[in-house]
Amino acid sequence: MKEKNLHKVEVYVPERMKKQLKDTEPALREGSAICVFPPHTLTQEMMTSKGSNFMTDVSPWTAKALFEELSSSDLFDQDAISLKLVEGMNPSIEITYTDLDRTAIMAVHGEQILVSLLICPIADVADQTALNEQLLKAHKYLPLSTIGITTINGQDYYELFGALSSRSLLTSVATEIAALAENYEEVVSAFVEVANAA
């Protein structure tokens, strides 16, 4: 390496960033310039060396890493939205929307992050047919969220949820969290409209 005028440099990075740093080594040895971003905004970057493309592979988030980054960020109002890491076999993040008095669950499974907010039990809705029609007509206008039905302990619930890649930027995850709260208010208005029409 010395004959190539290469010098050893010791670098300290978080455990989850080791692979990305290792992947940049061939381009750095060839003298290619690279862009360095803070860990939470690291995305796939193309680097060119001798006409070949080197792409860094962004590691997927874990629930714990995502919780730590979101908790220390200023991407949303911490008074309006609070986070809690739920430990266990499959860790998740509880997202409490103070103004809505509602709690959503964010789960990280392999290549996907799923954020789910229960609306109400289906059995609580008098005219389910009318509401289902209203929701099916309106759900495409809800940015970053959709509506479904999920079963918990044998009971069906209307559910508002959003899904994104577990390799998403932290800003994208924060946007999803904020959008879910805004969309919840829109969905509730559809419930009220159907109830009033009954």
Phi, psi and chi 1 to 4 in degrees:
 res  aa     phi    psi   chi1   chi2   chi3   chi4
   1 MET       -  -33.0  -64.6  -65.7  178.3      -
   2 LYS   -63.7  -38.4  -73.5 -176.1  178.5  178.6
   3 GLU   -65.0  -22.0   50.6  -88.4   14.8      -
   4 LYS   -90.6    6.1  -66.2 -177.1  178.5 -179.9
   5 ASN    61.3   37.1 -160.1   26.5      -      -
   6 LEU  -101.3  139.6  -62.2  175.0      -      -
   7 HIS  -120.6  141.6  -56.3  -83.3      -      -
   8 LYS   -74.5  131.9 -178.8  178.1  179.0 -179.8
   9 VAL  -128.7  130.2  176.5      -      -      -
  10 GLU   -95.0  127.9 -167.7  170.7   16.7      -
  11 VAL  -128.6  137.6  179.6      -      -      -
  12 TYR  -107.4  123.2  -66.8   87.5      -      -
  13 VAL  -136.1  161.1  -63.3      -      -      -
  14 PRO   -60.9  152.0  -22.2   32.8      -      -
  15 GLU   -51.7  -42.1 -179.0   67.7   26.5      -
  16 ARG   -71.8  -10.1   72.0 -176.8 -169.7   91.4
  17 MET  -100.0   -1.7  -56.8  -60.2  -67.1      -
  18 LYS   -60.7  -41.8  -74.0  171.1   65.6  175.2
  19 LYS   -64.8  -42.0 -176.2  178.6 -174.7  -54.2
  20 GLN   -61.6  -41.1  -73.6   86.4  -20.6      -
  21 LEU   -65.4  -42.0 -176.4   61.5      -      -
  22 LYS   -62.3  -38.2 -176.6   69.4  176.6  171.1
  23 ASP   -67.9  -22.1  -70.0  -16.2      -      -
  24 THR   -83.8  -14.7   65.5      -      -      -
  25 GLU   -55.2  -46.1 -172.6  177.5   -6.0      -
  26 PRO   -58.6  -40.5  -24.5   35.0      -      -
  27 ALA   -68.0  -40.3      -      -      -      -
  28 LEU   -64.2  -37.0  -71.0  170.0      -      -
  29 ARG   -64.8  -28.8  -75.2 -174.3 -178.8 -179.1
  30 GLU   -87.6   -0.8  -62.1  -61.1  -29.2      -
  31 GLY    87.1   14.0      -      -      -      -
  32 SER   -73.1  145.2  -64.7      -      -      -
  33 ALA   -83.2  142.4      -      -      -      -
  34 ILE  -129.0  157.1   62.8  168.3      -      -
  35 CYS   -98.7  135.8  -65.1      -      -      -
  36 VAL  -111.6  127.5  178.6      -      -      -
  37 PHE  -115.3  156.7  -63.1   88.0      -      -
  38 PRO   -58.2  151.2  -22.6   32.3      -      -
  39 PRO   -51.8  -39.6  -26.0   33.0      -      -
  40 HIS   -77.0   -9.9   65.4  -92.7      -      -
  41 THR  -114.2   11.1   57.0      -      -      -
  42 LEU   -64.8  128.8 -178.9   65.6      -      -
  43 THR  -132.4  178.5 -173.0      -      -      -
  44 GLN   -70.7  121.2  -68.4 -175.2  -18.2      -
  45 GLU  -118.5  138.2  -68.9  -64.9  -41.0      -
  46 MET   -90.2  134.9  -63.4  -61.4  -67.3      -
  47 MET  -127.8  137.2  -64.7  172.7  -66.9      -
  48 THR  -111.4  133.7  -56.6      -      -      -
  49 SER  -141.4  117.4  172.1      -      -      -
  50 LYS    54.0   38.2  -70.6 -173.0  174.4  178.3
  51 GLY    82.0   -4.1      -      -      -      -
  52 SER   -99.6  146.2  -59.7      -      -      -
  53 ASN   -94.4  133.5  -70.0  -33.1      -      -
  54 PHE  -116.4  127.1  -68.0   85.0      -      -
  55 MET  -117.6  128.2  179.5  176.9  -75.9      -
  56 THR   -76.4  140.4   60.8      -      -      -
  57 ASP   -97.6  113.5  179.9   22.9      -      -
  58 VAL   -77.3  122.8  178.8      -      -      -
  59 SER   -68.3  145.0  -65.6      -      -      -
  60 PRO   -70.4  150.7   22.7  -30.9      -      -
  61 TRP   -66.8  152.9  -72.2  105.2      -      -
  62 THR  -107.6  161.8   63.5      -      -      -
  63 ALA   -59.9  -41.3      -      -      -      -
  64 LYS   -65.7  -47.4 -175.7  176.4  179.9 -178.8
  65 ALA   -63.6  -39.8      -      -      -      -
  66 LEU   -65.4  -42.8 -166.6   51.8      -      -
  67 PHE   -59.5  -46.4  169.1   75.5      -      -
  68 GLU   -63.4  -42.6  -69.9  171.2   -8.3      -
  69 GLU   -69.0  -43.6  -69.5  -72.8  -17.4      -
  70 LEU   -65.1  -40.7  -74.9  169.0      -      -
  71 SER   -64.4  -32.2  -63.2      -      -      -
  72 SER   -95.6    2.0   61.8      -      -      -
  73 SER   -91.6  170.6   76.8      -      -      -
  74 ASP  -118.1   34.3   58.3   -4.1      -      -
  75 LEU   -81.1  -13.6  -65.2  173.6      -      -
  76 PHE  -151.8  166.6   48.6   78.5      -      -
  77 ASP   -70.8  111.1 -175.7   -8.2      -      -
  78 GLN   -67.4  -19.1  -59.2  -75.6   -9.7      -
  79 ASP   -78.3  -30.6  -68.2  -32.9      -      -
  80 ALA   -87.9  -27.4      -      -      -      -
  81 ILE  -132.3  122.8  -61.2  173.9      -      -
  82 SER  -117.8  149.1   62.0      -      -      -
  83 LEU  -119.4  146.6  -53.6  175.2      -      -
  84 LYS  -143.0  129.4  175.9 -175.6  173.4 -174.9
  85 LEU   -82.9  126.1 -179.1   64.6      -      -
  86 VAL  -102.2  108.2 -180.0      -      -      -
  87 GLU   -75.4  165.2  -58.7  -81.5    8.7      -
  88 GLY   148.2 -168.6      -      -      -      -
  89 MET   -59.3  -42.4 -174.5   74.7   74.8      -
  90 ASN  -123.8   88.6  -63.2  -58.2      -      -
  91 PRO   -57.8  147.0  -22.3   33.6      -      -
  92 SER  -141.9  176.2   59.3      -      -      -
  93 ILE  -121.2  125.1  -57.7  169.8      -      -
  94 GLU   -85.8  128.2  -86.5 -172.5    4.6      -
  95 ILE  -114.8  112.4  -55.1  162.8      -      -
  96 THR  -101.4  122.1  -59.8      -      -      -
  97 TYR   -94.8  104.3  -62.4   98.7      -      -
  98 THR   -58.2  -46.9  -52.4      -      -      -
  99 ASP   -66.0  -30.3  -65.6  -18.9      -      -
 100 LEU   -90.9  -15.7  -59.6  177.9      -      -
 101 ASP    55.5   42.9 -166.2   26.5      -      -
 102 ARG  -131.5  154.2  -54.3  -66.9  -68.4 -178.2
 103 THR  -125.4  131.7  -61.4      -      -      -
 104 ALA  -107.8  161.9      -      -      -      -
 105 ILE  -119.0  129.7  -62.6  -64.7      -      -
 106 MET  -109.0  122.5  176.0  179.5  -74.5      -
 107 ALA  -120.3  143.3      -      -      -      -
 108 VAL  -113.5  116.2 -177.1      -      -      -
 109 HIS  -126.2  104.8  -62.3  -67.6      -      -
 110 GLY    56.8 -112.0      -      -      -      -
 111 GLU   -93.2    7.5  -66.5  -64.2  -41.8      -
 112 GLN  -131.4  142.5 -173.4  178.4   60.2      -
 113 ILE  -110.2  127.9  -63.1  172.4      -      -
 114 LEU  -120.5  128.0 -173.9   67.1      -      -
 115 VAL  -115.9  121.4 -165.9      -      -      -
 116 SER  -126.4  136.2  170.3      -      -      -
 117 LEU  -130.9  116.4  178.1   59.9      -      -
 118 LEU   -73.4  138.5  -64.5 -177.6      -      -
 119 ILE   -94.6  -59.5  -57.4  168.8      -      -
 120 CYS  -171.8  163.3   75.1      -      -      -
 121 PRO   -65.9  140.2  -21.4   33.2      -      -
 122 ILE   -59.9  -35.2  -71.3 -178.6      -      -
 123 ALA   -62.3  -19.9      -      -      -      -
 124 ASP   -79.0  -10.0  -71.9   -2.0      -      -
 125 VAL   -97.0  121.5  177.6      -      -      -
 126 ALA   -66.7  -49.7      -      -      -      -
 127 ASP  -109.5   82.1 -168.3  -17.6      -      -
 128 GLN   -66.6  -35.0  -64.7  170.0   19.7      -
 129 THR   -63.2  -46.4  -58.4      -      -      -
 130 ALA   -64.7  -40.9      -      -      -      -
 131 LEU   -67.8  -43.7 -179.9   59.4      -      -
 132 ASN   -58.2  -41.4  -69.6  -14.6      -      -
 133 GLU   -64.4  -43.6 -177.2  178.5  -11.8      -
 134 GLN   -61.3  -44.6 -179.7   83.5   -7.7      -
 135 LEU   -68.3  -39.4  -66.4  176.7      -      -
 136 LEU   -65.4  -32.4  -75.1  172.1      -      -
 137 LYS   -75.1  -31.1  -72.5  178.0  178.4  177.1
 138 ALA   -98.6  -20.2      -      -      -      -
 139 HIS   -63.3  -27.0   83.1   93.5      -      -
 140 LYS   -70.1  -13.3   64.0 -176.4  177.3 -176.8
 141 TYR   -91.8    1.8  -59.6  111.5      -      -
 142 LEU   -92.1  108.5  -60.1  174.0      -      -
 143 PRO   -65.4  130.1   23.0  -31.6      -      -
 144 LEU    67.6    7.7  -54.2  178.4      -      -
 145 SER  -136.6  160.3  -58.6      -      -      -
 146 THR  -144.0  171.1 -166.9      -      -      -
 147 ILE  -116.8  140.4  -60.4  166.8      -      -
 148 GLY  -148.0 -173.0      -      -      -      -
 149 ILE  -123.6  130.3  -66.0  173.9      -      -
 150 THR  -126.5  151.2 -171.6      -      -      -
 151 THR  -108.6  125.1  -55.4      -      -      -
 152 ILE  -127.1  122.0  -60.0  175.3      -      -
 153 ASN    50.3   42.0  -62.8  -33.2      -      -
 154 GLY    80.3    1.9      -      -      -      -
 155 GLN  -115.0  135.0 -173.1  171.6   19.1      -
 156 ASP   -86.5  137.7  -71.8  -19.4      -      -
 157 TYR  -128.7  147.3  -70.7   81.2      -      -
 158 TYR   -74.8  138.5  -74.7  106.9      -      -
 159 GLU  -133.9  135.4  171.6 -168.7   31.8      -
 160 LEU  -105.4  127.9 -177.7   66.9      -      -
 161 PHE  -146.6  160.3   65.4   94.2      -      -
 162 GLY  -134.3  148.2      -      -      -      -
 163 ALA  -132.5  141.4      -      -      -      -
 164 LEU  -150.5  168.5   61.6  165.6      -      -
 165 SER   -67.2  143.8  167.9      -      -      -
 166 SER   -74.9    0.3   59.5      -      -      -
 167 ARG  -104.9   13.4  -60.6  171.4 -168.7  -91.7
 168 SER   -68.4  157.5  -63.0      -      -      -
 169 LEU   -66.4  152.7  -59.8  177.7      -      -
 170 LEU   -60.4  -36.9 -168.1   70.0      -      -
 171 THR   -62.6  -35.6   49.2      -      -      -
 172 SER   -67.4  -39.5  -61.2      -      -      -
 173 VAL   -65.2  -43.8  179.0      -      -      -
 174 ALA   -63.2  -38.2      -      -      -      -
 175 THR   -63.5  -40.9  -61.5      -      -      -
 176 GLU   -61.3  -42.1 -177.8   68.4   55.5      -
 177 ILE   -61.6  -45.6  -68.6  171.5      -      -
 178 ALA   -67.4  -40.8      -      -      -      -
 179 ALA   -63.7  -35.8      -      -      -      -
 180 LEU   -61.0  -40.9 -156.3   66.2      -      -
 181 ALA   -65.8  -43.9      -      -      -      -
 182 GLU   -64.8  -41.2  -66.5  172.2    5.9      -
 183 ASN   -69.8  -31.5  -68.3  -24.4      -      -
 184 TYR   -59.4  -43.0  173.9   79.7      -      -
 185 GLU   -63.7  -37.3  -66.1  179.7  -53.1      -
 186 GLU   -66.2  -41.7  -69.5  -65.8  -36.4      -
 187 VAL   -66.4  -41.6  169.4      -      -      -
 188 VAL   -60.4  -35.3  167.6      -      -      -
 189 SER   -64.6  -32.0   68.8      -      -      -
 190 ALA   -68.4  -38.9      -      -      -      -
 191 PHE   -61.4  -44.2  -83.8   67.1      -      -
 192 VAL   -65.1  -41.3  170.9      -      -      -
 193 GLU   -61.3  -43.4 -175.3  176.4  -30.3      -
 194 VAL   -68.4  -40.5  169.4      -      -      -
 195 ALA   -63.4  -40.4      -      -      -      -
 196 ASN   -70.4  -28.1  -71.3  -19.6      -      -
 197 ALA   -78.3  -18.4      -      -      -      -
 198 ALA   -71.7      -      -      -      -      -
